[in-house]
Amino acid sequence: MQEAAGNGDPEAAEEEREAQARAIDRLTLFSDAVVAIAITLLALELPVPTGKTVAAFWASVIANDEHYVAFLISFLVIAAAWGNHHDLFRYARRGDSRLRTLNMAWLLTIVLIPFATKMLTSTAGSSLEVHALRFGFYALLQVVQAGLLLAMVSRVGVRDRTGGASGPWGTRYVRRTIAVMAGFGLSIPLFFVAAQAWLLWFLVPLLAAPAARLFRAVAAARR
């Protein structure tokens, strides 16, 4: 079929495009299902508050507040990762083995997030070094999953001529993803000296866009 399409057969070319579109749809639906399962598994690890009075109930909630905070962080992380994946596959019209491999590797990082989240809540009484290893693993996982999305951006650009990382959409996408990678990546070594290094997970992405605009404004003023 591909040979016929390559020889200019319009009917064969149309059939090939439809087959590629179905393959991308299957890949997208499968990915959405895996992400949905991963984000659901987060809730299964949440402790149920106990107590026979309102005061005891809220005391139980406060005692387990780190579990609820970790759940919210991971929920937002998976939601953001899925949103980026969704944006990426808006431009995908063809799939190949390399794109499927990259996508499966990305899904591996997603399904590991519930496990990594459980590690975040197992740090009570741990030394700073153990704390750094557990939080560092979580941060490294996010760096890898964001990096795999960037690799898929490049692949989609090559396959579908959307401009990839060099087009307007790709440029914005890459900047946003790099900001996320920077926030998680910079926190990894800092965890060995500061337990609150996880704040960089939010601060760096939030400040990246305003900082970029300020830099461009200063650069334009100097011209």
Rosetta silent file (secondary structure, phi, psi, omega in degrees, C-alpha in Angstrom):
SEQUENCE: MQEAAGNGDPEAAEEEREAQARAIDRLTLFSDAVVAIAITLLALELPVPTGKTVAAFWASVIANDEHYVAFLISFLVIAAAWGNHHDLFRYARRGDSRLRTLNMAWLLTIVLIPFATKMLTSTAGSSLEVHALRFGFYALLQVVQAGLLLAMVSRVGVRDRTGGASGPWGTRYVRRTIAVMAGFGLSIPLFFVAAQAWLLWFLVPLLAAPAARLFRAVAAARR
SCORE:     score description
SCORE:     0.000 S_00000001
   1 L     0.000  -42.448  179.526    0.000    0.000    0.000 S_00000001
   2 H   -63.363  -36.468  178.503    2.799    2.423    0.851 S_00000001
   3 H   -65.209  -41.613  179.252    4.463    1.731   -2.517 S_00000001
   4 H   -64.174  -40.454  178.196    1.219    2.497   -4.302 S_00000001
   5 H   -63.876  -39.339 -179.785    0.821    5.685   -2.296 S_00000001
   6 H   -68.868  -24.483  179.552    4.383    6.618   -3.106 S_00000001
   7 L   -86.869    4.275  175.208    3.672    6.041   -6.830 S_00000001
   8 L    92.869   17.921  177.200    0.868    8.620   -6.745 S_00000001
   9 L   -77.842  107.974 -176.241   -2.196    6.379   -6.390 S_00000001
  10 H   -60.018  -40.800 -178.586   -4.742    8.740   -4.730 S_00000001
  11 H   -65.226  -43.460  178.694   -6.961    5.928   -3.454 S_00000001
  12 H   -66.296  -37.248  178.933   -4.053    4.069   -1.890 S_00000001
  13 H   -63.920  -40.847  178.933   -2.737    7.301   -0.391 S_00000001
  14 H   -65.773  -41.139  177.423   -6.124    8.002    1.196 S_00000001
  15 H   -62.593  -39.373  178.664   -6.304    4.467    2.609 S_00000001
  16 H   -64.937  -41.664  178.737   -2.821    4.890    4.061 S_00000001
  17 H   -63.591  -40.037  178.789   -3.788    8.179    5.724 S_00000001
  18 H   -66.429  -40.756  178.302   -6.879    6.576    7.223 S_00000001
  19 H   -63.245  -41.879  178.522   -4.874    3.622    8.511 S_00000001
  20 H   -65.204  -39.585  178.910   -2.329    5.976   10.089 S_00000001
  21 H   -63.715  -41.407  177.706   -5.100    8.040   11.658 S_00000001
  22 H   -63.445  -38.856  179.649   -6.662    4.900   13.172 S_00000001
  23 H   -64.293  -41.944  178.159   -3.276    3.877   14.565 S_00000001
  24 H   -66.332  -39.916  178.305   -2.808    7.276   16.201 S_00000001
  25 H   -61.212  -42.920  179.377   -6.351    7.138   17.605 S_00000001
  26 H   -63.947  -41.843  179.363   -5.657    3.721   19.139 S_00000001
  27 H   -63.908  -41.823  179.849   -2.400    4.957   20.631 S_00000001
  28 H   -66.737  -44.731 -179.884   -4.100    8.046   22.057 S_00000001
  29 H   -63.991  -41.791  177.892   -7.031    6.111   23.516 S_00000001
  30 H   -62.072  -43.927  179.674   -4.707    3.548   25.078 S_00000001
  31 H   -62.956  -42.777  178.408   -2.591    6.323   26.586 S_00000001
  32 H   -60.542  -39.855 -179.324   -5.669    8.101   27.956 S_00000001
  33 H   -65.581  -43.127  179.661   -6.836    4.865   29.593 S_00000001
  34 H   -64.206  -42.726  178.637   -3.462    4.260   31.256 S_00000001
  35 H   -62.822  -41.603  179.487   -3.317    7.838   32.534 S_00000001
  36 H   -61.570  -41.262  178.389   -6.862    7.532   33.891 S_00000001
  37 H   -65.552  -43.846 -179.067   -5.944    4.367   35.772 S_00000001
  38 H   -61.441  -43.147 -177.664   -2.778    5.941   37.186 S_00000001
  39 H   -71.608  -27.527  176.297   -4.592    9.050   38.407 S_00000001
  40 H   -73.241  -38.149 -179.677   -7.304    6.870   39.968 S_00000001
  41 H   -61.314  -25.421  178.720   -4.758    4.731   41.803 S_00000001
  42 H   -58.222  -41.310 -176.376   -3.565    7.844   43.620 S_00000001
  43 H   -70.219  -26.552 -177.951   -6.826    8.010   45.559 S_00000001
  44 H   -66.947  -22.142 -179.190   -6.632    4.365   46.639 S_00000001
  45 L   -87.760   -5.366 -176.964   -3.585    5.160   48.775 S_00000001
  46 L   -72.255  132.579  176.714   -5.326    7.934   50.718 S_00000001
  47 L   -72.776  142.271  178.748   -5.911    7.159   54.421 S_00000001
  48 L   -85.934  125.547  179.382   -9.510    7.355   55.584 S_00000001
  49 L   -61.236  146.289  179.097   -9.985    9.825   58.480 S_00000001
  50 L  -125.451  172.010  178.808  -11.184    8.297   61.726 S_00000001
  51 L   132.968  138.710 -178.717  -12.658    9.632   64.948 S_00000001
  52 L   -89.270  -10.970  177.235  -15.929    9.468   66.863 S_00000001
  53 L  -126.082  165.786  179.431  -16.158   13.237   67.251 S_00000001
  54 H   -61.399  -41.804 -179.798  -15.637   16.148   64.884 S_00000001
  55 H   -62.409  -43.300  179.764  -12.504   17.168   66.765 S_00000001
  56 H   -68.114  -35.968  178.497  -11.067   13.664   66.546 S_00000001
  57 H   -62.024  -49.138 -179.292  -12.008   13.461   62.882 S_00000001
  58 H   -68.973  -29.792  175.060  -10.165   16.687   62.023 S_00000001
  59 H   -64.404  -37.415  177.051   -7.233   15.627   64.156 S_00000001
  60 H   -67.174  -38.753  177.921   -7.017   12.483   62.024 S_00000001
  61 H   -63.010  -46.412 -179.094   -7.137   14.588   58.861 S_00000001
  62 H   -64.444  -37.218  179.816   -4.344   16.850   60.114 S_00000001
  63 H   -64.679  -25.149 -179.387   -2.264   13.862   61.155 S_00000001
  64 L  -110.571   21.871 -174.265   -2.423   12.580   57.580 S_00000001
  65 H   -61.091  -30.974 -179.329   -2.130   15.945   55.852 S_00000001
  66 H   -65.463  -31.447  177.179    1.078   14.945   54.065 S_00000001
  67 H   -66.555  -41.188 -178.386   -0.792   12.136   52.305 S_00000001
  68 H   -71.999  -36.806  177.659   -3.444   14.536   51.031 S_00000001
  69 H   -66.242  -43.771  178.530   -0.885   17.115   49.926 S_00000001
  70 H   -61.685  -38.124  177.548    1.115   14.451   48.079 S_00000001
  71 H   -62.031  -46.621 -178.489   -2.098   13.288   46.389 S_00000001
  72 H   -63.688  -40.846  178.738   -2.913   16.808   45.199 S_00000001
  73 H   -61.244  -47.997 -177.511    0.628   17.346   43.908 S_00000001
  74 H   -69.821  -33.559  175.828    0.627   14.094   41.966 S_00000001
  75 H   -61.058  -45.156  179.118   -2.897   14.697   40.679 S_00000001
  76 H   -66.886  -38.145  179.574   -1.760   18.042   39.266 S_00000001
  77 H   -63.271  -47.635 -179.757    1.451   16.510   37.897 S_00000001
  78 H   -67.168  -39.942  179.048   -0.398   13.740   36.045 S_00000001
  79 H   -61.501  -43.000  179.038   -3.082   16.152   34.859 S_00000001
  80 H   -66.278  -41.172  179.179   -0.443   18.522   33.478 S_00000001
  81 H   -63.897  -42.367  177.965    1.452   15.649   31.837 S_00000001
  82 H   -64.625  -39.575  178.086   -1.747   14.361   30.234 S_00000001
  83 H   -61.368  -41.997  177.114   -2.579   17.869   29.025 S_00000001
  84 H   -64.786  -40.780  178.050    0.827   18.166   27.386 S_00000001
  85 H   -63.597  -42.146  178.323    0.407   14.728   25.828 S_00000001
  86 H   -61.562  -45.828  178.535   -3.041   15.713   24.550 S_00000001
  87 H   -60.485  -41.217 -179.031   -1.687   18.916   23.006 S_00000001
  88 H   -62.123  -46.984 -174.223    1.121   16.978   21.365 S_00000001
  89 H   -79.224   -1.745  168.377   -1.096   14.356   19.751 S_00000001
  90 L   -63.339  -27.634 -175.803   -3.361   17.023   18.273 S_00000001
  91 L   -99.067   -4.868 -177.338   -0.600   17.320   15.676 S_00000001
  92 L   -82.922  126.421  176.683    0.113   13.631   15.211 S_00000001
  93 L  -120.444  -15.978  179.989   -1.183   12.155   11.975 S_00000001
  94 L  -135.801  149.337  175.548    1.200    9.248   11.609 S_00000001
  95 L  -124.184  151.146  173.752    2.740    6.754   13.972 S_00000001
  96 L  -141.371  179.281 -175.000    5.834    4.615   13.707 S_00000001
  97 H   -63.345  -34.799 -179.177    7.726    2.229   15.966 S_00000001
  98 H   -68.523  -42.299  177.643    9.894    4.980   17.415 S_00000001
  99 H   -63.930  -41.022  178.272    6.925    7.124   18.386 S_00000001
 100 H   -64.242  -39.309  179.083    5.206    4.109   19.941 S_00000001
 101 H   -64.928  -44.882  178.321    8.353    3.255   21.897 S_00000001
 102 H   -62.027  -40.410 -179.313    8.687    6.798   23.193 S_00000001
 103 H   -66.672  -40.417  178.224    5.010    6.834   24.128 S_00000001
 104 H   -65.943  -37.691  176.469    5.259    3.531   26.009 S_00000001
 105 H   -64.019  -39.853  177.307    8.295    4.814   27.896 S_00000001
 106 H   -62.670  -42.219  178.377    6.316    7.936   28.792 S_00000001
 107 H   -63.604  -33.309  176.445    3.441    5.767   30.054 S_00000001
 108 H   -60.286  -42.483  178.745    5.914    3.857   32.222 S_00000001
 109 H   -65.901  -33.779 -179.766    6.821    7.092   34.004 S_00000001
 110 H   -68.136  -45.518 -177.097    3.120    7.857   34.474 S_00000001
 111 H   -70.847  -17.131  176.491    2.246    4.490   36.031 S_00000001
 112 L   -82.659  -12.849 -176.894    5.215    4.850   38.402 S_00000001
 113 H   -63.340  -42.155  175.532    3.886    8.125   39.824 S_00000001
 114 H   -57.732  -39.813  176.628    1.496    6.462   42.342 S_00000001
 115 H   -64.061  -45.259  179.501    4.452    4.422   43.625 S_00000001
 116 H   -64.804  -33.482  177.873    6.653    7.519   43.794 S_00000001
 117 H   -65.398  -40.310  177.516    3.850    9.375   45.589 S_00000001
 118 H   -62.674  -34.550  176.836    3.706    6.668   48.234 S_00000001
 119 H   -65.458  -35.399  179.669    7.437    7.136   48.735 S_00000001
 120 H   -60.572  -33.285 -175.953    6.892   10.844   49.384 S_00000001
 121 L   -94.019   12.322 -179.474    4.658   10.032   52.342 S_00000001
 122 L  -113.939   30.689 -173.788    7.054    7.498   53.864 S_00000001
 123 L  -104.194    3.911 -178.553    9.650    9.977   55.056 S_00000001
 124 L   -60.460  125.913  179.064    8.585   10.431   58.683 S_00000001
 125 L    77.365    3.394 -178.449   11.636   10.190   60.908 S_00000001
 126 L   -81.277  156.786  175.058   13.974    9.704   57.950 S_00000001
 127 L   -72.066  166.241  179.550   17.346   11.379   57.633 S_00000001
 128 H   -62.406  -34.153 -179.961   17.819   14.227   55.187 S_00000001
 129 H   -66.080  -43.223  178.410   19.735   11.879   52.865 S_00000001
 130 H   -67.145  -39.933  175.658   16.862    9.376   52.718 S_00000001
 131 H   -57.535  -43.805 -179.533   14.427   12.245   52.273 S_00000001
 132 H   -64.133  -39.140 -179.833   16.545   13.472   49.358 S_00000001
 133 H   -66.015  -42.665 -178.080   16.572   10.042   47.730 S_00000001
 134 H   -69.693  -47.879  179.129   12.808    9.635   47.948 S_00000001
 135 H   -71.011  -33.483  178.140   11.939   13.141   46.775 S_00000001
 136 H   -65.144  -37.366  176.830   14.782   13.056   44.275 S_00000001
 137 H   -62.896  -42.794  178.934   13.376    9.912   42.700 S_00000001
 138 H   -61.215  -45.356 -179.181    9.995   11.609   42.316 S_00000001
 139 H   -65.725  -41.935  179.273   11.620   14.669   40.740 S_00000001
 140 H   -62.368  -37.941  178.414   13.787   12.573   38.427 S_00000001
 141 H   -59.361  -40.083  179.703   10.708   10.684   37.270 S_00000001
 142 H   -71.890  -34.327  176.236    9.114   13.975   36.215 S_00000001
 143 H   -62.445  -43.530 -178.786   12.274   15.096   34.418 S_00000001
 144 H   -65.685  -44.969 -177.693   12.280   11.844   32.441 S_00000001
 145 H   -65.965  -37.256  177.010    8.583   12.004   31.534 S_00000001
 146 H   -67.862  -38.503  177.953    8.924   15.628   30.384 S_00000001
 147 H   -63.894  -36.843  177.818   12.031   14.719   28.387 S_00000001
 148 H   -67.385  -34.712  175.151   10.141   11.912   26.656 S_00000001
 149 H   -63.925  -40.318  177.515    7.424   14.377   25.672 S_00000001
 150 H   -63.238  -39.126  177.995   10.090   16.589   24.115 S_00000001
 151 H   -63.598  -37.450  178.448   11.427   13.605   22.204 S_00000001
 152 H   -71.352  -31.985  174.843    7.927   12.926   20.903 S_00000001
 153 H   -57.777  -47.603  179.783    7.563   16.581   19.878 S_00000001
 154 H   -62.214  -40.621 -177.694   10.600   16.178   17.679 S_00000001
 155 H   -68.241  -43.145  178.621    9.296   12.885   16.266 S_00000001
 156 H   -62.497  -38.835  178.353    5.847   14.265   15.476 S_00000001
 157 H   -63.285  -40.052  179.461    7.484   17.232   13.771 S_00000001
 158 H   -67.776  -42.702 -174.770    9.612   14.956   11.615 S_00000001
 159 H   -75.959  -33.997 -168.484    6.730   12.677   10.667 S_00000001
 160 H  -118.769    4.203  176.058    4.020   15.284   10.118 S_00000001
 161 L    54.683   39.399  176.326    5.853   18.446    9.120 S_00000001
 162 L   -88.407    1.912 -177.222    4.180   20.499   11.868 S_00000001
 163 L    97.774  -18.179  178.428    7.444   22.284   12.513 S_00000001
 164 H    50.905 -136.138 -177.727    8.226   20.174   15.571 S_00000001
 165 H   -71.086  -15.094 -176.523   10.405   22.009   18.052 S_00000001
 166 H   -93.762  -15.086  179.908   11.171   24.738   15.514 S_00000001
 167 L   -79.340  169.771 -179.829    7.569   25.777   14.751 S_00000001
 168 H   -58.234  -47.669  178.336    5.568   28.378   16.745 S_00000001
 169 H   -63.047  -45.794 -178.601    3.564   25.761   18.615 S_00000001
 170 H   -61.732  -37.552 -179.606    6.655   23.631   19.219 S_00000001
 171 H   -62.751  -46.627  178.372    8.633   26.605   20.524 S_00000001
 172 H   -64.199  -41.853 -179.241    6.007   27.415   23.156 S_00000001
 173 H   -62.546  -45.430 -178.392    5.618   23.753   24.042 S_00000001
 174 H   -65.031  -43.224  178.886    9.357   23.229   24.422 S_00000001
 175 H   -59.891  -44.831 -179.617    9.786   26.321   26.597 S_00000001
 176 H   -63.837  -42.990 -178.178    6.977   25.241   28.896 S_00000001
 177 H   -69.267  -38.205  177.889    8.296   21.700   29.170 S_00000001
 178 H   -64.234  -36.226  177.438   11.859   22.835   29.792 S_00000001
 179 H   -62.386  -41.490  177.096   10.611   25.041   32.631 S_00000001
 180 H   -63.944  -45.113  179.221    8.972   22.002   34.235 S_00000001
 181 H   -61.576  -38.292 -179.609   12.150   19.955   33.780 S_00000001
 182 H   -65.939  -43.288  179.669   14.212   22.769   35.308 S_00000001
 183 H   -59.817  -47.083  179.448   11.973   22.998   38.375 S_00000001
 184 H   -73.064  -41.155 -177.020   12.174   19.287   39.095 S_00000001
 185 H   -64.988  -43.519 -179.132   15.782   18.915   37.996 S_00000001
 186 H   -65.907  -27.493 -178.178   17.160   21.764   40.102 S_00000001
 187 H   -71.920  -25.241 -173.095   15.429   20.402   43.187 S_00000001
 188 H   -58.831  -54.873  178.778   17.230   17.043   43.064 S_00000001
 189 H   -69.396  -28.346 -178.003   20.660   18.173   44.363 S_00000001
 190 H   -70.672  -22.318  178.508   19.058   20.765   46.664 S_00000001
 191 L   -62.401  -22.899 -179.876   17.139   18.064   48.538 S_00000001
 192 L   -77.417   -8.225  178.389   20.443   17.020   50.107 S_00000001
 193 L  -126.382  -16.883 -178.112   20.675   20.408   51.845 S_00000001
 194 L  -146.847  120.336 -178.311   17.065   21.596   52.118 S_00000001
 195 H   -67.921  -21.399 -177.666   13.960   19.476   52.677 S_00000001
 196 H   -91.231   17.119 -179.435   11.764   22.220   51.173 S_00000001
 197 H   -62.639  -16.606  179.239   13.443   22.062   47.747 S_00000001
 198 H   -63.751  -17.250  177.002   10.154   20.696   46.378 S_00000001
 199 H   -61.213  -25.855  177.650    8.914   24.298   46.261 S_00000001
 200 H   -64.243  -24.231  179.335   10.984   24.658   43.080 S_00000001
 201 H   -57.806  -31.479 -178.077    8.578   22.255   41.391 S_00000001
 202 H  -102.326  -39.219 -174.716    6.050   25.103   41.374 S_00000001
 203 H   -65.436  -45.989 -176.128    8.137   28.261   41.558 S_00000001
 204 H   -63.193  -50.178  177.811   10.330   27.670   38.499 S_00000001
 205 H   -61.951  -36.298 -179.533    7.478   26.910   36.042 S_00000001
 206 H   -67.914  -36.479 -176.432    5.411   29.803   37.448 S_00000001
 207 H   -89.923  -12.657 -174.845    8.264   32.290   37.161 S_00000001
 208 H   -63.354  -46.999 -177.497    9.674   31.043   33.864 S_00000001
 209 H   -65.129  -49.173  176.799    7.144   32.779   31.601 S_00000001
 210 H   -60.409  -37.727  179.131    7.325   36.215   33.323 S_00000001
 211 H   -65.250  -39.672  178.671   11.116   35.948   33.397 S_00000001
 212 H   -64.983  -41.706  178.551   11.210   35.137   29.678 S_00000001
 213 H   -64.469  -40.979  177.914    8.968   38.109   28.876 S_00000001
 214 H   -63.253  -41.971  179.042   11.142   40.398   30.984 S_00000001
 215 H   -62.208  -43.797  179.765   14.262   39.134   29.258 S_00000001
 216 H   -65.788  -37.430  179.018   12.750   39.750   25.817 S_00000001
 217 H   -66.068  -41.114  178.076   11.620   43.243   26.835 S_00000001
 218 H   -65.582  -42.414  179.892   15.095   44.135   28.108 S_00000001
 219 H   -63.873  -38.439  179.277   16.693   42.715   24.972 S_00000001
 220 H   -69.043  -36.317  179.876   14.304   44.712   22.762 S_00000001
 221 H   -66.829  -27.751 -178.779   15.013   47.916   24.707 S_00000001
 222 H   -79.920  -15.540 -177.693   18.741   47.521   24.137 S_00000001
 223 L   -76.948    0.000    0.000   18.376   47.294   20.373 S_00000001
